[in-house]
Amino acid sequence: MEDGKLVGVIGDEDTVTGFLLAGVGHRTIDGQNFLIVKQETEISVIEEAFKSLSERNDVGIILINQCIANDIRHLLRDYTKTIPTVLEIPSKDQPYDPDQDYIMQRVNMMLGGPV
């Protein structure tokens, strides 16, 4: 029987805290499956967290606030793996915009819709 995969979360404090309270958090000596992004968090830290989560075999989904995804859009555009799947989610302060979501752009392109 195969063990389940983890959900990785990169987001603002409220988003990550909510997912941690729901039981998503996983911390080992090797690291954790989440990153709380604050205003002073360097983009290089966000990039490294995304790269690390996307290379892990035990992560099946990476949830990222769309406003944070915009900061690492260059990495997301080049990301082609199916697993872990990257899903952009809204934050408390900024609504979800499907026009910025690269997954939605790919779906629209495959279905022949506007890009």
Backbone as a printed PyTorch tensor [residue, N CA C, xyz], in Angstrom:
tensor([[[  0.8320,  -1.1760,   0.0000],
         [  0.0000,   0.0000,   0.0000],
         [  0.8800,   1.2440,   0.0000]],

        [[  0.5990,   2.1680,  -0.8940],
         [  1.3950,   3.3790,  -1.0140],
         [  0.9060,   4.4200,  -0.0200]],

        [[  1.8500,   5.0820,   0.6380],
         [  1.4790,   6.1500,   1.5550],
         [  0.9530,   7.3410,   0.7620]],

        [[  0.1040,   8.1380,   1.4130],
         [ -0.4240,   9.3360,   0.7790],
         [  0.6510,  10.3870,   0.6120]],

        [[  0.3500,  11.3530,  -0.2000],
         [  1.2860,  12.4520,  -0.4390],
         [  0.8880,  13.6490,   0.4060]],

        [[  1.8550,  14.4990,   0.6710],
         [  1.6410,  15.7020,   1.4610],
         [  1.1680,  16.8500,   0.5840]],

        [[  0.5800,  17.8310,   1.2270],
         [  0.2280,  19.0940,   0.5830],
         [  1.2520,  20.1210,   1.0480]],

        [[  1.9290,  20.7590,   0.1140],
         [  2.8500,  21.8380,   0.4380],
         [  2.1050,  23.1610,   0.3620]],

        [[  2.4600,  24.1020,   1.2210],
         [  1.7850,  25.3970,   1.2410],
         [  2.8240,  26.5100,   1.2950]],

        [[  2.6840,  27.4560,   0.3710],
         [  3.4820,  28.6830,   0.3840],
         [  2.4740,  29.8140,   0.3960]],

        [[  2.4470,  30.5540,   1.4850],
         [  1.4290,  31.5850,   1.5710],
         [  1.6590,  32.5770,   2.6800]],

        [[  0.6970,  33.5020,   2.7870],
         [  0.7650,  34.4790,   3.8650],
         [  0.4650,  33.7760,   5.1890]],

        [[  0.6660,  34.4950,   6.2700],
         [  0.5410,  33.8880,   7.5950],
         [ -0.8500,  33.3080,   7.8490]],

        [[ -1.8900,  34.0280,   7.4450],
         [ -3.2560,  33.5510,   7.6770],
         [ -3.5460,  32.2710,   6.8940]],

        [[ -3.1200,  32.2280,   5.6550],
         [ -3.3660,  31.0490,   4.8170],
         [ -2.6440,  29.8300,   5.3680]],

        [[ -1.3600,  29.9790,   5.6290],
         [ -0.5700,  28.8420,   6.1140],
         [ -1.0740,  28.3890,   7.4780]],

        [[ -1.3850,  29.3240,   8.3480],
         [ -1.8940,  28.9620,   9.6700],
         [ -3.1850,  28.1600,   9.5500]],

        [[ -4.0820,  28.5820,   8.6600],
         [ -5.3230,  27.8460,   8.4530],
         [ -5.0790,  26.4190,   8.0100]],

        [[ -4.1650,  26.2350,   7.0810],
         [ -3.8640,  24.8810,   6.6110],
         [ -3.1520,  24.0640,   7.6860]],

        [[ -2.2970,  24.7040,   8.4780],
         [ -1.6340,  23.9830,   9.5680],
         [ -2.6550,  23.5320,  10.6150]],

        [[ -3.6170,  24.3980,  10.9230],
         [ -4.6650,  24.0240,  11.8700],
         [ -5.5330,  22.8870,  11.3420]],

        [[ -5.6280,  22.7900,  10.0030],
         [ -6.4010,  21.7120,   9.3860],
         [ -5.6040,  20.4040,   9.3140]],

        [[ -4.3400,  20.4420,   9.7380],
         [ -3.5490,  19.2180,   9.7930],
         [ -2.6160,  18.9900,   8.6240]],

        [[ -2.3830,  20.0110,   7.8150],
         [ -1.5450,  19.8540,   6.6230],
         [ -0.0540,  19.8730,   6.9550]],

        [[  0.3350,  20.4950,   8.0500],
         [  1.7470,  20.6770,   8.3620],
         [  2.4990,  19.3810,   8.6020]],

        [[  3.7400,  19.3590,   8.1460],
         [  4.6120,  18.1990,   8.3240],
         [  6.0300,  18.7250,   8.4860]],

        [[  6.6370,  18.4090,   9.6100],
         [  7.9830,  18.9050,   9.8880],
         [  8.8580,  17.7390,  10.3080]],

        [[ 10.0250,  17.6510,   9.6810],
         [ 11.0030,  16.6330,  10.0360],
         [ 12.3530,  17.3100,  10.2180]],

        [[ 13.3430,  16.5150,  10.5210],
         [ 14.6960,  17.0560,  10.6570],
         [ 15.1990,  17.6150,   9.3200]],

        [[ 14.6480,  17.0860,   8.2120],
         [ 15.0670,  17.5320,   6.8820],
         [ 14.3700,  18.8020,   6.4310]],

        [[ 13.2880,  19.1760,   7.0770],
         [ 12.5870,  20.3910,   6.6640],
         [ 11.1020,  20.3060,   6.9300]],

        [[ 10.3610,  21.1700,   6.2800],
         [  8.9180,  21.2390,   6.4620],
         [  8.2430,  21.4160,   5.1090]],

        [[  6.9260,  21.2790,   5.0950],
         [  6.1950,  21.3560,   3.8300],
         [  5.4320,  22.6690,   3.6890]],

        [[  5.9020,  23.7040,   4.3480],
         [  5.2170,  24.9890,   4.2600],
         [  6.2090,  26.1350,   4.4220]],

        [[  5.8130,  27.2970,   3.9050],
         [  6.5830,  28.5260,   4.0810],
         [  5.6060,  29.6550,   4.3320]],

        [[  5.7950,  30.3500,   5.4340],
         [  5.0160,  31.5510,   5.7170],
         [  5.7740,  32.7230,   5.1100]],

        [[  5.1200,  33.4120,   4.1760],
         [  5.7400,  34.5380,   3.4860],
         [  5.2470,  35.8270,   4.1390]],

        [[  6.1920,  36.5990,   4.6100],
         [  5.8900,  37.9080,   5.1980],
         [  6.4010,  38.9850,   4.2500]],

        [[  6.0800,  40.2110,   4.5640],
         [  6.4630,  41.3170,   3.6910],
         [  7.9760,  41.3830,   3.4920]],

        [[  8.7260,  41.0160,   4.5250],
         [ 10.1840,  41.1100,   4.4390],
         [ 10.8400,  39.8450,   3.8770]],

        [[ 10.0560,  38.8440,   3.5270],
         [ 10.6170,  37.6050,   2.9740],
         [ 11.2100,  37.8690,   1.5950]],

        [[ 12.4460,  37.4790,   1.4300],
         [ 13.1460,  37.6680,   0.1540],
         [ 12.5620,  36.7360,  -0.9120]],

        [[ 12.5160,  37.1870,  -2.1370],
         [ 12.0060,  36.3730,  -3.2400],
         [ 12.8600,  35.1230,  -3.4060]],

        [[ 14.1520,  35.2270,  -3.1460],
         [ 15.0280,  34.0510,  -3.2650],
         [ 14.6180,  32.9490,  -2.2840]],

        [[ 14.0970,  33.3140,  -1.1260],
         [ 13.6280,  32.3280,  -0.1400],
         [ 12.3750,  31.6290,  -0.6710]],

        [[ 11.4860,  32.4060,  -1.2790],
         [ 10.2660,  31.8450,  -1.8690],
         [ 10.6340,  30.9110,  -3.0190]],

        [[ 11.5540,  31.3440,  -3.8590],
         [ 12.0010,  30.5060,  -4.9770],
         [ 12.5850,  29.1960,  -4.4860]],

        [[ 13.4170,  29.2630,  -3.4630],
         [ 14.0460,  28.0520,  -2.9320],
         [ 13.0060,  27.1130,  -2.3200]],

        [[ 12.0170,  27.6800,  -1.6250],
         [ 10.9560,  26.8490,  -1.0340],
         [ 10.1650,  26.1560,  -2.1340]],

        [[  9.8480,  26.8740,  -3.2020],
         [  9.1080,  26.2660,  -4.3060],
         [  9.9250,  25.1590,  -4.9610]],

        [[ 11.1820,  25.4340,  -5.2320],
         [ 12.0410,  24.4180,  -5.8550],
         [ 12.1420,  23.1810,  -4.9630]],

        [[ 12.3110,  23.4060,  -3.6740],
         [ 12.4350,  22.2930,  -2.7370],
         [ 11.1570,  21.4580,  -2.6930]],

        [[ 10.0030,  22.1050,  -2.5690],
         [  8.7360,  21.3690,  -2.5270],
         [  8.4730,  20.6440,  -3.8390]],

        [[  8.7970,  21.2820,  -4.9550],
         [  8.4970,  20.6770,  -6.2560],
         [  9.4030,  19.5020,  -6.5900]],

        [[ 10.5110,  19.3550,  -5.8790],
         [ 11.4200,  18.2430,  -6.1220],
         [ 11.2030,  17.0820,  -5.1460]],

        [[ 10.3520,  17.2830,  -4.1610],
         [ 10.1120,  16.2320,  -3.1650],
         [  9.1640,  15.1730,  -3.7140]],

        [[  9.4800,  13.9220,  -3.4330],
         [  8.6350,  12.8120,  -3.8770],
         [  7.4100,  12.6090,  -2.9930]],

        [[  7.4290,  13.1780,  -1.7920],
         [  6.3130,  12.9780,  -0.8670],
         [  5.2780,  14.1040,  -0.9110]],

        [[  5.4280,  15.0550,  -1.8240],
         [  4.4780,  16.1600,  -1.9670],
         [  3.6730,  15.9530,  -3.2480]],

        [[  2.3520,  15.9710,  -3.1160],
         [  1.4790,  15.7610,  -4.2740],
         [  0.8630,  17.0360,  -4.8150]],

        [[  0.6880,  18.0240,  -3.9450],
         [  0.0800,  19.2980,  -4.3310],
         [  0.8310,  20.4150,  -3.6360]],

        [[  1.0640,  21.4950,  -4.3640],
         [  1.6260,  22.7090,  -3.7650],
         [  0.5800,  23.8060,  -3.9080]],

        [[  0.1120,  24.3090,  -2.7790],
         [ -0.8160,  25.4320,  -2.7640],
         [ -0.0090,  26.6990,  -2.5500]],

        [[ -0.2720,  27.7100,  -3.3750],
         [  0.4650,  28.9630,  -3.2550],
         [ -0.4990,  30.1200,  -3.4510]],

        [[ -0.3960,  31.1170,  -2.5680],
         [ -1.2170,  32.3070,  -2.7490],
         [ -0.8720,  32.9450,  -4.0860]],

        [[ -1.8970,  33.3600,  -4.8200],
         [ -1.6640,  33.9100,  -6.1510],
         [ -0.7730,  35.1460,  -6.1170]],

        [[ -0.9310,  35.9850,  -5.0980],
         [ -0.0980,  37.1850,  -5.0180],
         [  1.3750,  36.8240,  -4.8200]],

        [[  1.6510,  35.7030,  -4.1740],
         [  3.0270,  35.2290,  -3.9990],
         [  3.4970,  34.5300,  -5.2700]],

        [[  2.5860,  33.8070,  -5.9110],
         [  2.9210,  33.1500,  -7.1790],
         [  3.3620,  34.1790,  -8.2170]],

        [[  2.7720,  35.3620,  -8.1670],
         [  3.1650,  36.4120,  -9.1090],
         [  4.6260,  36.8060,  -8.9380]],

        [[  5.1480,  36.6830,  -7.7250],
         [  6.5540,  37.0160,  -7.4670],
         [  7.5120,  35.9930,  -8.0540]],

        [[  7.0480,  34.7480,  -8.2290],
         [  7.9120,  33.7050,  -8.7980],
         [  7.3090,  33.1670, -10.1010]],

        [[  6.5900,  34.0220, -10.8010],
         [  5.9070,  33.6250, -12.0390],
         [  6.8900,  33.0060, -13.0360]],

        [[  8.1220,  33.5030, -13.0810],
         [  9.1180,  32.9560, -14.0070],
         [  9.3800,  31.4670, -13.7300]],

        [[  9.3530,  31.0550, -12.4740],
         [  9.5320,  29.6350, -12.1520],
         [  8.2820,  28.8330, -12.5020]],

        [[  7.1280,  29.3970, -12.2370],
         [  5.8800,  28.6820, -12.4900],
         [  5.6500,  28.4660, -13.9850]],

        [[  6.0320,  29.4290, -14.8000],
         [  5.8660,  29.2760, -16.2530],
         [  6.7270,  28.1390, -16.7970]],

        [[  7.8830,  27.9420, -16.1820],
         [  8.7900,  26.8830, -16.6440],
         [  8.5000,  25.5290, -16.0050]],

        [[  7.6100,  25.4890, -15.0230],
         [  7.3030,  24.2570, -14.3090],
         [  6.3630,  23.3980, -15.1510]],

        [[  6.7700,  22.1750, -15.4540],
         [  5.9870,  21.3330, -16.3580],
         [  5.5320,  20.0160, -15.7350]],

        [[  5.9420,  19.7320, -14.5090],
         [  5.5810,  18.4560, -13.9030],
         [  4.0890,  18.4230, -13.5440]],

        [[  3.5380,  17.2340, -13.5810],
         [  2.1520,  17.0350, -13.1800],
         [  2.0450,  16.8700, -11.6720]],

        [[  2.9880,  16.1460, -11.1080],
         [  3.0240,  15.9120,  -9.6600],
         [  4.3650,  16.4130,  -9.1570]],

        [[  4.4110,  17.2640,  -8.1710],
         [  3.2720,  17.8740,  -7.5130],
         [  2.5730,  18.9090,  -8.3930]],

        [[  1.2650,  18.9160,  -8.2740],
         [  0.4460,  19.8880,  -8.9780],
         [  0.4850,  21.2050,  -8.2130]],

        [[  0.6090,  22.3000,  -8.9470],
         [  0.6490,  23.6200,  -8.3220],
         [ -0.7110,  24.2860,  -8.5070]],

        [[ -1.3180,  24.6660,  -7.4010],
         [ -2.6090,  25.3510,  -7.4420],
         [ -2.4750,  26.7170,  -6.7930]],

        [[ -2.9000,  27.7340,  -7.5230],
         [ -2.8870,  29.0870,  -6.9880],
         [ -4.2150,  29.3460,  -6.2910]],

        [[ -4.1250,  29.8960,  -5.1020],
         [ -5.3210,  30.1510,  -4.3060],
         [ -5.3440,  31.6220,  -3.8930]],

        [[ -6.5290,  32.1520,  -3.5970],
         [ -6.5970,  33.5560,  -3.1670],
         [ -6.0520,  33.7250,  -1.7560]],

        [[ -5.7130,  34.9340,  -1.4340],
         [ -5.3570,  35.2650,  -0.0550],
         [ -6.4910,  36.0740,   0.5500]],

        [[ -6.3890,  36.3130,   1.8150],
         [ -7.4230,  37.0680,   2.5030],
         [ -7.5500,  38.4780,   1.9370]],

        [[ -6.4390,  39.0520,   1.5320],
         [ -6.4210,  40.4440,   1.0970],
         [ -6.5620,  40.6290,  -0.4120]],

        [[ -6.3200,  39.5770,  -1.1860],
         [ -6.3810,  39.7060,  -2.6410],
         [ -7.2090,  38.5740,  -3.2340]],

        [[ -8.2010,  38.9220,  -4.0540],
         [ -9.0520,  37.8870,  -4.6480],
         [ -8.3000,  37.1070,  -5.7300]],

        [[ -8.8550,  35.9640,  -6.0690],
         [ -8.2950,  35.1140,  -7.1170],
         [ -8.5950,  35.7160,  -8.4790]],

        [[ -7.6010,  35.7630,  -9.3550],
         [ -7.7660,  36.2650, -10.7200],
         [ -7.3720,  35.1540, -11.6880]],

        [[ -8.3590,  34.4950, -12.3380],
         [ -8.0250,  33.3800, -13.2370],
         [ -7.1580,  33.8000, -14.4230]],

        [[ -7.1540,  35.0740, -14.7700],
         [ -6.3230,  35.5440, -15.8840],
         [ -4.8330,  35.4820, -15.5450]],

        [[ -4.4810,  35.4670, -14.2640],
         [ -3.0820,  35.3880, -13.8630],
         [ -2.6280,  33.9580, -13.6030]],

        [[ -3.5490,  33.0360, -13.4650],
         [ -3.2440,  31.6540, -13.1080],
         [ -2.7640,  30.8950, -14.3420]],

        [[ -1.5120,  30.4480, -14.3160],
         [ -0.9530,  29.7780, -15.4840],
         [ -1.6250,  28.4390, -15.7640]],

        [[ -2.1480,  27.7690, -14.7430],
         [ -2.8730,  26.5120, -14.9670],
         [ -4.1330,  26.7910, -15.7770]],

        [[ -4.8490,  27.8270, -15.3940],
         [ -6.0670,  28.1960, -16.1310],
         [ -5.7280,  28.6230, -17.5510]],

        [[ -4.6110,  29.2920, -17.7390],
         [ -4.1810,  29.6830, -19.0800],
         [ -3.9060,  28.4470, -19.9340]],

        [[ -3.2650,  27.4370, -19.3440],
         [ -2.9940,  26.1960, -20.0810],
         [ -4.2840,  25.4570, -20.4160]],

        [[ -5.2190,  25.4110, -19.4760],
         [ -6.4970,  24.7550, -19.7160],
         [ -7.2250,  25.4590, -20.8580]],

        [[ -7.2800,  26.7770, -20.8060],
         [ -7.9460,  27.5430, -21.8780],
         [ -7.2730,  27.2930, -23.2270]],

        [[ -5.9630,  27.2180, -23.2390],
         [ -5.2490,  26.9820, -24.4880],
         [ -5.5820,  25.6000, -25.0490]],

        [[ -5.6580,  24.5840, -24.1690],
         [ -5.9680,  23.2250, -24.6230],
         [ -7.4050,  23.1310, -25.1220]],

        [[ -8.2890,  23.9060, -24.5290],
         [ -9.6970,  23.8660, -24.9260],
         [-10.0150,  24.8360, -26.0660]],

        [[ -9.0040,  25.5660, -26.5140],
         [ -9.2150,  26.4850, -27.6300],
         [ -9.8310,  27.8030, -27.2410]],

        [[ -9.8160,  28.1210, -25.9550],
         [-10.3900,  29.3750, -25.4810],
         [ -9.3560,  30.4900, -25.5130]],

        [[ -9.7510,  31.6450, -25.0010],
         [ -8.8120,  32.7720, -24.9770],
         [ -7.6440,  32.5080, -24.0220]],

        [[ -6.4990,  33.0170, -24.3840],
         [ -5.3030,  32.7990, -23.5720],
         [ -5.0110,  33.9990, -22.7480]]])
